[in-house]
Amino acid sequence: MLNRAVFLIFIFLLSCSKGNDKKSISLIETHIKALQNKSSKSTLDSSFFYLKQADTLLKKYKFSDSLNAENNYLLGHYYKEKKDLDSAAIYLYKTIKYVKDSITSYRQDRYFIDACNNFWSIDKIGDSFTVIDQYFTLIDNENDHNRMALAYYFKSNAYLSLKDYNNALKFSKERIKMLKKANDSLNLILAYISLAKIKFHYLNDTVGTFKIMDSLVKLKNIQSNTLKKQIYGQYGVFKFFQEDYFTAINYYKKGIKSIKLSKNSPWKSNNLASSFGNIAEAYIELNKLKKAAIYLDSMASIGFNNIDDKYVRSYMKYKLSLATMTNKDISSITNYLDSIYNFQTHLYQKKINKELIALKAANTNEKQLLKEKQTIEINNVKLKLNLYLLLGFITLILILSFIFYQRRKFKYEKLSLQMQQRLLRSQMNPHFMFNTLSVIQNQIQKNPEKSSNYLIKFSRLLRLILDNSLHNYVLLENELESLEKYIELQLLRFPKKFIYSINFENLDLEDLIFIPPMLLQPFIENSIEHGFKGIDYLGEINIHLKLQNKFVKCIIEDNGVGFTKADYTYKNSTSLKLINSFLMKSTKSKMVIKNKKDQLNNLNGLYIEFLIPFKLSNND
């Protein structure tokens, strides 16, 4: 609130100065650049605050196109970070409209590169052609060969998105011609690799592909080890798709040698992890599982903290494949499942810690901003206010402050709800996995042969959980698939102990409805583990889902033993408390849990009813 007030005072005092003289304009321009610089060093929300201040000043006064372009570019990146790609597209398109006459810097190249990439991300290929055409008009077609090559790269990618592979091939070749004229050997090699990809993946021209790749492999004057790795690695990928796994492995190994000879960089660990994983995958295809295990160990030795999460997931996928294919040493499989459980817990904890650190940083930055604003002195500005203007200004500030406070309050309530949901999953997923791993351990001890089938089903369920682990909302069909796989695991453990059914009203399983994950599983687990414990008849679980206004109404019934008033274990479990708290905030309604016996003496079991929030997309 104070930040907004200080900014408005700054604007008002400037307006009271004698005209827009050069000194005043220079002062404002310096302030705009300072705001843009602060935005790049701040948290996401603070960044937006600074950029909107700069935007207000840019609209009030006339400044250079370059200053306007930069502010729109930074706003475009803000919305891109917020995953609002449509808004990002608007600001990035505004950015390139401020680039006139000619391209004079790499920063301006970035404006067009990011605008194209953003339009491709939201499948607006026609708009990307508009960007490309404007870029062509701003470059020197006769002499600026590097930028011409970049423009042809844009066109080739755009036609690939349209599945017009012949035109994609055509402009890829034009790109190569321009790079030859520019004597840019580094980018020329990358362009040849892109051309080979088009021939291999889209035109089925394997002869043309390997003619290019063989010529690149034979080059003797390549100084960059990183570039050598790209050549060898891509050659290996092509051979892998041809199922020539031995040749693929040979080129992957050459790529590893080049990586090890290259200078240390942020990408070196990821490149090594990718190559080790590719070799392990090829050995798995060859059923040479011991060699695959060796390269997976090399992948792990890099350290999971030093590589991206996607490579950690690949490692876990390959290890699980090995464990399932060998299935000889049950204890090693159990140990590996423990490592998966630990990684899952670490992943959720890492995500929560990151969000908490971001919130703490935002608060610290806000306090620092208050201190800075309190020390600002505005020089060379004459203040001419009478009493009525001052009272009117204060009234305006109070109104704006109240509006700003209400908007911030709503925003923080929304963030709090999302944090509650993530905390819920972070506790429920590890809890569920720990219980399931305990079941597997018991089965291994009692019946090792039967445990193999149990293990395979659990691995499939685990893959579903890993895929959904980073989403706040998942497809209803996927959530029910995960739930049914869990119930199948329990039926293996308790054969003929119970039956279940899932039915729908006013909705279809194929509808694009997204709900928070892991909400139903704890209730089903309690019915199986506690409700059916000690009964001498066939248990039954009925799940009924109904579309009701803005929510999905869920009713779960079983015919188990229910619970007594003295039994607080069920209603006071941590998972149910978290679920109830989340549902209260997201639906404004409580969860209902009743004993059927309290309604009708001749009925056993529980009746559970609650509303589930849903969305029509998985965007958070």
C-alpha positions in Angstrom: 0.0 0.0 0.0 2.8 2.4 0.9 4.6 1.5 -2.3 1.6 2.5 -4.4 1.2 5.7 -2.5 4.9 6.7 -2.9 4.6 6.0 -6.7 1.5 8.2 -7.0 3.2 11.0 -5.1 6.1 10.8 -7.5 3.8 11.1 -10.5 1.8 14.0 -9.0 5.0 16.0 -8.1 6.3 15.6 -11.6 3.0 16.9 -13.0 3.4 20.0 -10.9 6.8 20.9 -12.4 7.0 23.6 -15.1 6.4 21.6 -18.3 8.1 18.5 -19.6 11.6 20.0 -19.7 14.6 17.8 -20.6 15.7 17.5 -17.0 12.3 16.2 -15.8 12.1 13.7 -18.7 15.6 12.5 -18.1 14.7 12.0 -14.4 11.7 9.9 -15.3 13.6 7.9 -17.9 16.3 7.1 -15.3 13.5 6.0 -12.9 11.9 3.8 -15.5 15.2 2.0 -16.2 15.7 1.6 -12.5 12.3 0.0 -12.2 13.1 -2.4 -15.1 16.4 -3.3 -13.5 14.7 -4.0 -10.1 12.1 -6.2 -11.8 14.8 -8.6 -13.1 16.2 -9.0 -9.6 12.9 -9.4 -7.7 10.3 -12.1 -7.0 7.6 -12.6 -9.6 4.9 -10.5 -7.9 7.3 -7.7 -7.1 8.6 -7.8 -10.7 5.0 -7.2 -12.0 4.6 -4.3 -9.5 7.8 -2.5 -10.8 6.9 -3.1 -14.5 3.4 -1.7 -14.2 4.8 1.4 -12.5 7.2 1.8 -15.5 4.3 1.1 -17.9 2.2 4.0 -16.3 5.1 6.4 -16.8 5.7 5.3 -20.4 2.0 5.9 -21.2 2.0 9.3 -19.6 5.1 10.6 -21.3 6.7 10.1 -24.7 9.9 8.0 -24.6 12.0 6.1 -27.1 10.7 2.9 -28.9 13.6 0.9 -27.3 12.4 1.8 -23.8 8.8 0.8 -24.6 9.9 -2.4 -26.3 12.0 -3.5 -23.3 9.2 -2.9 -20.9 6.7 -4.9 -23.0 9.2 -7.6 -23.4 9.7 -7.9 -19.6 5.9 -8.0 -19.1 5.7 -10.7 -21.7 8.3 -12.8 -19.8 6.4 -12.2 -16.5 3.2 -13.7 -18.0 5.3 -16.5 -19.5 6.6 -17.4 -16.0 3.0 -17.3 -14.7 2.1 -19.8 -17.5 -0.3 -17.3 -19.0 0.9 -17.7 -22.5 -2.0 -15.8 -24.1 -1.2 -12.7 -22.2 2.5 -13.2 -22.9 1.8 -13.4 -26.6 0.0 -10.0 -26.4 3.0 -8.2 -24.8 5.6 -10.0 -26.9 3.8 -8.9 -30.1 3.6 -5.3 -28.7 7.4 -5.6 -28.2 8.2 -6.3 -31.8 5.9 -3.5 -33.0 8.3 -1.0 -31.4 11.3 -2.4 -33.5 11.4 -0.2 -36.5 13.7 0.5 -39.5 16.2 -2.3 -38.8 17.6 -4.9 -36.3 20.6 -3.5 -34.5 21.3 -5.7 -31.5 21.0 -9.3 -30.3 18.4 -8.1 -27.7 16.1 -7.3 -30.6 16.7 -10.7 -32.1 15.6 -12.2 -28.8 12.3 -10.2 -29.0 11.5 -12.0 -32.3 12.8 -15.4 -31.2 10.7 -15.4 -28.0 7.6 -14.1 -29.8 7.8 -16.9 -32.3 8.4 -19.6 -29.7 5.4 -18.3 -27.6 3.1 -18.4 -30.6 4.2 -21.9 -31.4 3.5 -22.9 -27.8 -0.1 -21.9 -28.1 -0.5 -23.3 -31.6 -0.9 -19.9 -33.3 1.2 -20.7 -36.3 -0.4 -18.0 -38.5 0.7 -15.3 -36.0 4.2 -16.7 -35.9 4.4 -16.2 -39.7 3.4 -12.5 -39.1 6.4 -12.2 -36.7 8.7 -13.9 -39.2 7.6 -11.6 -42.1 8.2 -8.5 -40.0 11.7 -9.8 -39.1 12.5 -10.3 -42.8 11.6 -6.6 -43.5 14.0 -5.4 -40.8 17.2 -7.2 -41.8 19.7 -6.6 -44.6 18.8 -9.4 -47.1 22.0 -8.9 -49.0 24.7 -8.7 -46.3 23.3 -9.8 -42.9 23.6 -13.6 -43.6 23.4 -14.7 -40.0 20.1 -13.0 -39.4 18.8 -14.3 -42.8 19.8 -17.8 -41.5 17.8 -17.1 -38.3 14.8 -16.0 -40.3 14.9 -19.2 -42.4 15.2 -21.2 -39.2 12.0 -19.5 -38.0 10.2 -20.5 -41.3 11.4 -24.1 -41.2 10.1 -24.6 -37.7 6.8 -22.9 -38.5 6.2 -25.2 -41.5 7.2 -28.2 -39.3 4.4 -27.1 -36.9 2.0 -27.1 -39.9 3.3 -30.6 -40.9 4.4 -29.1 -44.2 7.6 -31.1 -44.3 8.6 -30.2 -47.8 8.7 -26.4 -47.1 10.3 -27.1 -43.8 13.1 -29.0 -45.7 13.3 -26.1 -48.2 13.9 -23.4 -45.7 16.2 -25.6 -43.7 18.4 -25.8 -46.8 18.1 -22.0 -47.3 19.4 -21.6 -43.7 22.4 -23.6 -44.6 23.2 -21.5 -47.6 23.1 -18.3 -45.6 25.4 -19.8 -42.9 27.9 -20.8 -45.6 28.0 -17.3 -46.8 28.5 -16.1 -43.3 31.3 -18.6 -42.7 29.6 -19.5 -39.4 30.9 -23.1 -39.1 29.5 -23.6 -35.6 25.9 -22.8 -36.5 26.3 -24.5 -39.9 26.9 -27.9 -38.2 23.8 -27.3 -36.0 21.8 -26.5 -39.1 23.0 -29.7 -40.8 21.9 -31.7 -37.7 18.4 -30.0 -37.9 18.2 -30.9 -41.6 19.1 -34.5 -40.8 16.3 -34.6 -38.2 13.7 -33.4 -40.7 14.8 -36.1 -43.2 14.8 -38.9 -40.7 11.7 -38.1 -38.5 9.4 -36.6 -41.1 10.5 -37.7 -44.6 11.7 -41.2 -43.9 14.9 -40.4 -45.8 17.4 -42.5 -43.9 19.9 -42.4 -46.8 19.9 -38.6 -46.8 20.1 -38.5 -43.1 23.2 -40.7 -42.7 24.9 -39.0 -45.7 24.7 -35.8 -43.7 25.7 -37.4 -40.3 28.6 -39.4 -41.9 30.0 -36.2 -43.3 29.8 -34.5 -39.9 31.4 -37.3 -38.1 34.4 -37.2 -40.6 35.1 -33.5 -40.0 38.5 -33.0 -38.5 38.6 -29.3 -37.6 35.8 -29.2 -34.9 37.3 -27.5 -31.9 34.2 -27.5 -29.7 33.8 -30.7 -27.7 30.2 -29.7 -26.9 29.5 -29.7 -30.7 31.2 -33.1 -31.1 28.9 -34.4 -28.4 25.8 -33.2 -30.3 27.0 -34.9 -33.5 27.8 -38.2 -31.8 24.7 -38.1 -29.6 22.3 -37.4 -32.5 24.0 -40.1 -34.6 23.3 -42.5 -31.7 19.7 -41.5 -31.5 19.1 -42.1 -35.2 20.7 -45.6 -34.9 18.6 -46.3 -31.8 15.4 -45.6 -33.7 16.7 -48.0 -36.4 17.1 -50.6 -33.6 20.9 -50.8 -34.4 21.6 -50.6 -30.7 25.3 -51.6 -30.7 26.1 -48.8 -33.2 24.0 -46.4 -31.1 25.9 -47.3 -28.0 29.2 -46.8 -29.7 28.3 -43.2 -30.7 26.8 -42.5 -27.3 30.2 -43.4 -25.8 32.0 -41.1 -28.2 29.7 -38.4 -27.1 30.6 -39.1 -23.4 34.3 -38.7 -24.2 33.6 -35.3 -25.8 31.5 -34.2 -22.8 34.3 -35.1 -20.4 36.8 -33.1 -22.4 34.6 -30.0 -22.5 34.8 -27.1 -20.1 32.7 -27.1 -17.0 29.3 -25.6 -17.6 25.7 -25.7 -16.1 24.8 -28.2 -18.9 27.7 -30.6 -18.5 26.1 -32.8 -15.8 22.8 -32.9 -17.7 24.6 -33.9 -20.9 26.4 -36.7 -19.1 23.2 -37.9 -17.4 21.4 -37.9 -20.7 24.2 -39.9 -22.4 24.4 -42.5 -19.6 20.7 -42.9 -19.7 20.6 -43.4 -23.5 23.3 -46.1 -23.2 21.4 -47.9 -20.4 18.2 -47.7 -22.5 19.9 -49.3 -25.4 21.4 -52.1 -23.3 17.9 -52.7 -21.9 16.6 -53.2 -25.4 19.4 -55.7 -26.0 18.5 -57.4 -22.7 22.0 -56.8 -21.4 20.8 -55.9 -18.0 24.1 -55.9 -16.1 25.6 -53.4 -18.5 22.5 -51.3 -18.3 22.8 -51.3 -14.5 26.5 -50.1 -14.7 25.5 -47.1 -16.8 22.6 -46.3 -14.5 25.0 -46.4 -11.6 27.2 -43.9 -13.5 24.1 -41.7 -14.0 23.4 -41.8 -10.3 27.0 -41.0 -9.4 26.6 -37.5 -10.9 24.2 -36.7 -8.1 20.5 -36.1 -8.4 20.9 -32.6 -7.0 23.2 -31.8 -10.0 20.8 -32.8 -12.8 17.3 -31.8 -13.9 14.3 -33.7 -12.5 13.5 -35.1 -16.0 16.7 -37.0 -16.0 16.0 -38.3 -12.4 12.7 -39.5 -13.7 14.4 -41.3 -16.6 16.8 -42.9 -14.2 13.9 -44.2 -12.0 12.0 -45.4 -15.1 15.0 -47.4 -16.3 15.8 -48.8 -12.8 12.2 -49.9 -12.4 12.3 -51.6 -15.8 15.5 -53.5 -14.8 13.9 -54.5 -11.5 10.8 -55.8 -13.2 12.7 -57.6 -15.9 15.2 -59.4 -13.6 12.9 -60.0 -10.6 15.5 -62.3 -9.1 16.7 -60.5 -6.0 13.5 -59.5 -4.1 15.5 -57.6 -1.5 17.2 -55.4 -4.1 13.8 -54.6 -5.5 12.5 -53.7 -2.1 15.5 -51.4 -1.5 14.9 -49.7 -4.8 11.2 -49.2 -4.0 12.4 -47.6 -0.7 14.6 -45.2 -2.8 11.6 -44.3 -4.9 9.6 -43.5 -1.8 12.5 -41.3 -0.5 12.8 -39.5 -3.8 9.0 -38.9 -3.9 9.2 -37.4 -0.4 12.2 -35.3 -1.3 10.5 -34.0 -4.4 7.4 -32.8 -2.5 9.6 -31.3 0.3 11.8 -29.6 -2.3 8.7 -28.1 -4.0 7.2 -26.9 -0.7 10.5 -25.4 0.5 10.9 -23.5 -2.8 7.5 -21.9 -2.4 8.2 -21.0 1.3 11.5 -19.5 0.3 9.9 -17.5 -2.4 7.3 -16.2 0.1 10.0 -15.3 2.6 12.0 -13.6 -0.1 9.0 -11.6 -1.2 8.4 -10.4 2.4 12.1 -9.5 2.8 12.0 -7.6 -0.5 8.9 -5.8 0.5 10.5 -4.6 3.7 13.6 -3.5 1.8 11.4 -1.6 -0.6 9.7 0.3 2.2 13.1 1.4 3.5 14.2 2.5 0.1 11.0 4.5 -0.6 11.3 6.2 2.8 14.7 7.6 1.8 13.7 8.9 -1.7 14.0 12.7 -2.1 12.6 14.3 -5.1 14.8 17.3 -6.2 14.2 20.2 -8.5 10.4 19.9 -8.3 8.2 22.8 -7.0 5.2 21.7 -5.0 2.1 23.9 -5.5 -0.8 22.6 -3.6 -3.6 24.3 -1.8 -5.6 22.8 1.1 -8.4 21.4 -1.1 -6.0 19.7 -3.5 -4.2 18.1 -0.6 -7.4 16.8 1.0 -8.6 15.5 -2.4 -5.2 13.8 -3.0 -5.3 12.1 0.4 -8.9 10.9 -0.3 -7.8 9.5 -3.6 -4.9 7.7 -2.0 -7.2 6.2 0.7 -9.6 4.9 -2.0 -6.8 3.5 -4.1 -5.2 1.9 -1.0 -8.4 0.2 0.0 -8.9 -1.2 -3.5 -5.3 -2.4 -3.6 -5.6 -4.0 -0.2 -8.8 -5.8 -1.2 -7.1 -7.2 -4.4 -4.0 -8.3 -2.5 -6.2 -9.9 0.2 -8.0 -12.0 -2.5 -4.7 -12.9 -4.1 -3.1 -14.1 -0.8 -6.3 -16.1 0.0 -6.0 -17.9 -3.4 -2.2 -18.6 -2.8 -3.0 -19.9 0.7 -5.6 -22.3 -0.8 -3.1 -23.6 -3.3 -0.5 -24.1 -0.6 -3.0 -26.0 1.5 -3.7 -28.3 -1.4 0.0 -28.9 -2.0 0.7 -29.6 1.6 -2.2 -32.1 1.6 -0.6 -34.0 -1.3 2.8 -33.8 0.2 1.6 -35.7 3.3 -0.9 -38.1 1.6 1.3 -39.4 -1.3 4.2 -40.5 0.9 1.7 -42.0 3.5 0.0 -44.0 0.8 3.3 -45.2 -0.7 4.7 -46.2 2.8 1.5 -48.3 3.4 1.8 -50.0 0.0 5.5 -50.8 0.4 4.7 -52.3 3.8 2.1 -54.6 2.1 4.7 -55.6 -0.5 7.2 -56.4 2.2 4.7 -58.6 4.0 3.7 -60.4 0.8 7.4 -61.0 0.0 7.9 -62.7 3.4 4.7 -64.8 3.1 4.5 -65.7 -0.6 7.5 -64.6 -2.7 6.0 -66.0 -5.9 2.7 -64.2 -5.6 4.5 -61.0 -4.7 5.9 -60.7 -8.2 2.4 -60.0 -9.7 1.7 -57.6 -6.8 4.9 -55.8 -7.5 4.1 -55.4 -11.3 0.7 -53.9 -10.5 2.3 -51.5 -7.9 4.9 -50.3 -10.4 2.1 -49.4 -12.8 0.3 -47.5 -10.1 3.5 -45.8 -9.1 4.0 -44.5 -12.7 0.6 -42.9 -12.6 1.4 -41.2 -9.3 4.7 -39.9 -10.6 3.1 -38.5 -13.7 0.5 -36.6 -11.7 2.8 -35.7 -8.8 3.5 -32.1 -9.9 -0.1 -31.1 -10.9 -2.7 -29.6 -8.7 -5.5 -30.9 -10.9 -5.6 -34.1 -12.9 -8.0 -35.6 -15.4 -10.9 -37.4 -13.6 -10.4 -40.4 -15.8 -6.7 -40.6 -14.7 -7.6 -40.2 -11.0 -10.2 -43.0 -11.2 -7.7 -45.2 -13.1 -5.2 -44.7 -10.3 -7.9 -45.5 -7.7 -8.9 -48.7 -9.5 -5.3 -49.9 -9.7 -5.0 -49.3 -5.9 -8.2 -51.3 -5.3 -6.8 -54.1 -7.5 -3.7 -54.2 -5.3 -5.9 -54.6 -2.2 -7.9 -57.4 -3.9 -4.6 -59.2 -4.5 -3.9 -58.8 -0.8 -7.5 -59.7 0.4 -8.9 -62.0 -2.4 -12.7 -62.3 -2.3 -12.9 -60.0 0.7 -14.9 -57.3 -0.9 -16.4 -55.9 -4.2 -16.7 -52.4 -5.4 -18.5 -50.3 -8.0 -18.1 -46.8 -9.5 -21.1 -45.1 -11.1 -21.8 -41.6 -12.6 -24.7 -39.2 -12.8 -24.8 -36.1 -15.1 -21.3 -36.8 -16.2 -19.3 -39.2 -18.3 -15.8 -40.7 -17.7 -14.6 -39.2 -20.9 -15.6 -35.6 -20.0 -12.6 -33.2 -19.7 -13.0 -32.7 -16.0 -9.9 -32.1 -13.8 -10.0 -32.6 -10.0 -7.4 -32.5 -7.2 -5.5 -35.8 -7.0 -5.5 -38.3 -4.1 -8.8 -37.2 -2.5 -10.7 -40.5 -2.8 -8.0 -43.0 -2.0 -7.8 -42.3 1.8 -11.6 -43.1 2.3 -11.3 -46.3 0.3 -8.2 -47.3 2.3 -10.0 -46.8 5.6 -13.0 -48.9 4.4 -10.7 -51.8 3.4 -8.2 -51.5 6.3 -10.6 -50.7 9.1 -14.2 -51.1 7.9 -13.9 -54.7 6.7 -11.6 -55.8 9.5 -13.0 -58.8 11.3 -16.2 -59.1 9.2 -17.5 -62.6 8.2 -19.4 -61.5 5.1 -18.6 -60.0 1.7 -17.6 -56.3 2.0 -19.0 -53.8 -0.5 -17.8 -50.3 -1.5 -20.0 -48.1 -3.7 -18.7 -44.8 -5.2 -21.2 -42.4 -6.7 -20.0 -39.3 -8.6 -22.5 -36.6 -9.7 -22.1 -33.3 -11.4 -23.7 -30.6 -9.2 -23.4 -27.0 -10.2 -19.8 -26.0 -9.9 -18.7 -29.1 -8.1 -18.6 -32.9 -8.4 -20.6 -34.5 -5.6 -19.0 -37.6 -4.2 -20.8 -40.3 -2.1 -18.9 -43.2 -0.8 -20.7 -46.1 1.1 -19.5 -49.3 2.6 -21.1 -52.1 4.6 -18.2 -52.5 7.1 -18.3 -52.1 10.9 -18.5 -48.3 10.9 -17.2 -46.5 14.0 -18.4 -45.7 17.5 -18.5 -42.4 19.3 -15.6 -43.5 21.4 -13.5 -44.3 18.3 -11.7 -41.0 17.4 -9.1 -42.7 15.1 -11.1 -42.4 11.9 -12.5 -38.9 12.1 -9.3 -37.5 13.6 -6.8 -39.0 11.2 -4.3 -36.5 9.7 -5.3 -37.2 6.1 -9.0 -36.7 6.7 -8.4 -33.5 8.7 -6.3 -32.1 5.8 -8.9 -33.2 3.2 -11.7 -31.5 5.3 -9.7 -28.3 5.7 -9.0 -28.2 1.9 -12.6 -28.9 1.0 -13.9 -26.2 3.4 -11.7 -23.6 1.7 -12.3 -24.6 -1.9 -16.1 -25.5 -1.7 -17.3 -23.7 1.5 -19.0 -27.0 2.6 -18.1 -29.6 5.2 -17.5 -33.3 4.7 -20.3 -35.5 6.0 -19.4 -38.8 7.7 -22.3 -40.9 9.1 -22.8 -44.4 10.6 -25.6 -46.1 8.6 -26.6 -47.8 11.9 -27.5 -44.5 13.4 -30.1 -44.1 10.6 -31.4 -47.6 10.3 -30.5 -50.3 12.9 -30.4 -53.1 10.3 -27.7 -51.5 8.2 -23.9 -51.6 8.7 -21.1 -49.4 7.4 -20.4 -45.7 6.7 -22.0 -43.0 4.5 -19.5 -40.3 3.4 -20.5 -37.3 1.3 -18.5 -34.2 0.1 -18.1 -31.8 -2.8 -15.0 -31.8 -5.0 -13.9 -28.7 -6.9 -13.2 -29.2 -10.6 -11.8 -27.3 -13.6 -12.1 -27.7 -17.3 -8.3 -27.6 -17.8 -5.3 -28.7 -15.7 -4.0 -25.1 -15.5 -3.5 -24.2 -11.8 
